[in-house]
Amino acid sequence: MGPLPGVRRIRTLDVNPYWDPLSTDVLSVLQHRTISTPLFPGLKAFMCREATVVFTPFIPLFLSPRTAIIDVGFADSVPNVPPLIFASIISTFSTLCPSLREIILRALPVGPVVIAAVSDMLIACNRNTLQTFGMISPLTDAGRKVLYQLPNLRELYSLIPGPTLLPPVVLPKLVEMYIVYTHSHEWLQSSDGATPNESTSVTFETDPPQVGNFLEAFEGVALATSISTTLLKFEFYSSHPWNPTYSSLLAFKQLTGLRIGNPCDNGCSSTVDDNIVINLARAMPKLRVLQLGSGPCGTPTGVTPKGLVELARQCTDLSTLCVHIRVDSLVQGAVGEAATSPSNGEPTAPREECALTTLEVGDTPIPEGSALTVALTLLRIFPWINGIYYINLQWEYVEDTIEVSKRLSGQIGALAHPPSKASHNISK
């Protein structure tokens, strides 16, 4: 029995069984049609959001030898499925799709049989065609050896569990990397001599209470390659407070995005001050996004107008900012001449306005009765600001004031510079 009418023309299939459930009867009928011929013989990309318990065992029937992209996210209820079912499904991917280019499995349950199946599937894949590997799942030693030496891999999303040492890392085409690790970062040292020379984006996520000197270690590895000159985005997220050594990031002068997660769950953990922000701004003038720490807490600490003004002056393309801010200093200084003039007192040409539109302030406190001053001060430093993300409701008035001020400024500007009247040619 051949494929259903019209399915030969289907190149991409995106399904969500959680919201559009298929009965086992329907799936069984479809499975019967795939005994000798793929259900979708021309399918190049299969994407499934929230694969359910019922749907998961039938995933292979949607694949074909032409399928190059598999992107599956499993629903919360799927872990109730016996791990052997996952293993049997995953093991078919490299056979059914011999030229896989992208393989992404989200929320994949972890277990020895699943780990073995994922590793065996990776080993059996066409290593020359695979460009994206995305699974937050452990691998066997043999699987890791293959993964970290894929010649054309461009995107990597992976888990490094426990005190794992990596095999030699040779990923010459790697562009984007997202690594979750659950122990110390000795694995990073084992990657000395790695060759991810085209990397533009790296993200690390970790859970251990002690982060240690990760930034220093990463700097040492990066300086041994060309990453320091190609890296555009660096992100590091920890679920526990730690003390980042921000100076280790100064070598990455091309960064457009820098995010460091450092939660203030049990008291303020931020060490960010004017010197840190100014040094980063001067080293990274191309920054568009800057986040130093998680959502700001209610402790009155952080950056003053001196740091904010220098950040705005150096990083004119900055659009999003999240740092602890000393709001009392905004009120006291009100961005006077001392904050906006260079320290040597020499006159300077008018500076380009900073493009910042979004400021995250979290639970940052505002001195009573000073919301208007805070709003006008921020508007002077960041003339294009239009969105403030806050927990402390005092910031609602600041945001409203900024919006009204900008609206009035626009109306006054329109009155001061009315559109010129069109000229008319009068024939005689």
C-alpha positions, -999 to +999 in steps of 0.1 A: +000+000+000+015+034-010+015+067+008-016+088+012-025+111-017-006+144-017+019+134+010+048+132-015+048+170-016+051+175+022+086+186+031+081+198+066+058+184+093+052+202+126+029+185+150+018+190+186+001+158+198-006+173+232-030+199+218-041+179+187-042+143+200-044+113+176-061+082+188-042+049+188-066+036+161-056+064+137-019+059+145-022+022+140-038+027+106-010+051+096+016+026+109+001-001+087+006+021+056+044+024+064+052-013+063+067-011+029+067+026+020+074+057+041+043+076+050+059+109+039+086+098+014+097+134+007+097+146+043+129+166+051+120+180+085+100+164+113+092+186+143+071+175+172+061+196+202+051+179+234+051+143+223+026+124+245+027+089+259+003+077+231+022+094+203+058+088+213+060+051+201+047+061+167+074+087+159+094+065+135+065+061+111+067+098+102+104+096+091+119+087+057+154+084+041+151+120+031+145+133+066+174+155+076+160+173+106+144+157+137+133+180+165+112+164+192+101+178+225+086+153+250+056+162+272+058+161+310+038+128+311+062+110+288+086+099+316+060+074+326+068+055+294+092+026+300+128+037+290+131+008+267+105+023+244+126+055+241+156+034+234+139+015+207+126+047+190+160+065+192+178+035+178+158+037+145+168+073+137+202+067+121+187+038+100+155+055+089+174+088+083+209+080+070+218+116+062+207+134+094+217+171+095+200+181+128+189+159+157+173+176+187+155+158+215+142+180+243+132+169+278+146+134+271+143+111+302+177+099+315+184+063+321+212+038+313+192+023+284+184+057+269+220+069+273+232+038+255+206+043+227+215+080+222+252+071+221+248+042+196+225+064+174+252+091+173+279+066+165+259+052+137+250+086+122+266+100+091+294+120+108+300+141+077+264+154+074+255+160+111+256+197+118+234+201+149+233+179+180+210+189+208+203+166+237+208+174+274+216+137+280+248+119+292+267+099+266+289+068+268+327+073+264+324+061+228+295+085+221+315+115+236+345+106+214+324+108+183+305+139+194+335+160+201+352+152+168+324+157+143+340+175+114+310+197+103+292+202+136+279+238+139+255+237+169+261+217+201+237+214+230+250+188+255+253+176+291+285+169+309+276+149+341+298+144+371+336+146+371+338+138+334+369+144+313+364+151+277+382+134+249+402+155+225+379+182+211+382+189+174+352+208+162+365+231+135+331+243+123+314+248+157+295+281+158+271+278+188+276+257+220+253+252+250+268+231+278+251+220+310+275+206+336+266+191+370+300+189+387+332+209+388+347+223+356+378+200+353+363+189+319+371+224+306+408+219+313+407+186+294+396+206+263+429+225+261+441+225+225+405+224+212+398+238+177+363+254+177+378+283+158+346+296+144+326+298+176+304+330+180+281+319+208+288+299+240+265+293+269+272+274+301+247+263+328+257+247+361+242+236+394+271+229+418+272+252+449+308+261+442+314+276+407+350+284+414+373+300+389+353+290+358+358+323+340+395+323+344+397+287+332+375+295+302+397+325+294+428+303+294+412+278+270+398+305+247+431+324+244+447+292+231+423+294+201+408+322+180+376+323+200+386+355+217+384+372+183+352+355+170+330+352+201+299+374+199+278+360+228+288+347+262+264+335+288+269+317+321+241+307+345+245+293+380+216+283+403+238+293+433+254+326+442+291+330+433+317+357+428+325+362+391+359+375+381+346+398+354+382+409+344+386+374+328+361+385+302+380+416+290+398+397+263+365+391+244+364+425+227+339+415+200+311+406+223+276+419+215+259+399+243+271+392+278+249+375+304+261+363+338+235+346+361+242+351+398+210+348+419+204+368+451+182+341+467+198+343+502+210+379+503+226+401+477+253+383+457+262+412+434+297+427+434+291+448+403+302+485+407+312+514+385+347+500+379+335+467+366+309+482+343+333+509+330+361+483+323+337+460+304+322+489+284+356+501+273+367+466+264+334+457+246+320+487+227+298+465+205+276+453+234+239+452+227+229+431+257+245+433+292+233+413+322+255+411+353+237+390+378+202+377+379+172+400+386+184+428+409+174+424+445+163+450+471+198+457+485+208+493+477+240+486+459+255+486+424+263+511+396+260+549+400+255+576+373+293+575+367+292+539+355+259+543+336+270+574+317+303+557+307+284+526+296+261+547+275+290+566+260+311+536+251+283+511+241+260+532+219+243+501+204+233+487+238+196+478+238+191+458+270+206+463+305+203+443+337+225+453+367+221+464+403+218+502+403+224+526+432+192+545+427+199+569+456+230+580+437+208+589+407+188+611+429+218+627+446+238+634+415+209+638+391+235+633+363+252+667+369+281+680+350+305+660+372+290+627+359+288+636+322+321+654+318+354+636+313+376+633+344+404+654+328+380+683+323+387+686+286+358+695+263+345+667+240+323+666+209+286+658+214+283+620+220+261+597+201+229+587+220+228+552+235+202+530+219+191+513+251+154+506+252+150+480+280+161+482+316+156+454+341+156+466+377+138+438+396+132+447+432+156+477+433+143+502+459+136+538+451+140+565+478+106+578+488+093+607+467+121+605+442+105+586+413+102+617+391+139+625+396+149+589+388+128+589+357+142+621+343+178+610+352+174+577+334+159+595+304+188+618+302+213+589+302+192+566+279+170+589+258+154+559+240+144+539+270+108+527+268+105+495+289+114+488+325+110+453+339+104+455+377+091+437+407+091+468+430+059+486+421+076+520+428+090+516+393+056+518+377+055+555+383+090+559+369+080+540+337+048+561+333+068+593+338+093+584+311+064+576+287+047+609+294+079+628+291+088+613+258+053+619+244+055+656+255+089+659+240+077+646+207+047+669+206+068+699+215+093+689+188+066+687+162+053+722+172+088+737+170+096+721+136+063+720+117+064+704+082+072+728+055+044+738+031+045+724-003+055+749-030+031+757-057+040+767-093+017+794-104+014+797-142+007+831-156 
